[in-house]
Amino acid sequence: MTKKISLAGFLSLAVLLAVLPPGGFSAWTWQTGIRWAYFFMLSFFVSLAFVPLSCFIALKFEVVDKPDERRVHKGEIPRLGGLAVWAAFIAAFLRNTDFSLMIFGIAVSSSIVFFIGVYDDIKKASA
């Protein structure tokens, strides 16, 4: 499954690079005033790249949800999926040139939530 996702991500990136105007996609979106599309594409490709990586890390360090009588799944499920979402957000945040106190606060607070979630995934903290 992850090979199909990685192949789809690679092919999508190849198509995107083939149709880029001179100056690149980033420059084009900034000039036309639709840089939100650039941030969306950046986040999409970063998350696409980090999903297999987060699955690999979760399986390597056994950060998995194991089946029991309360679970529906039959095998081990990786629990670090939030890593891909957080990495995509941080990539877009760092690429953004319009920093404000509000955006910085969102980045800090979402990072705190992310690290609490990772701690919960690893140590299985109680509510």
Helices and strands as residue ranges (DSSP letters): H 2-18, H 24-32, H 35-60, E 64-65, E 77-78, H 82-95, H 101-123
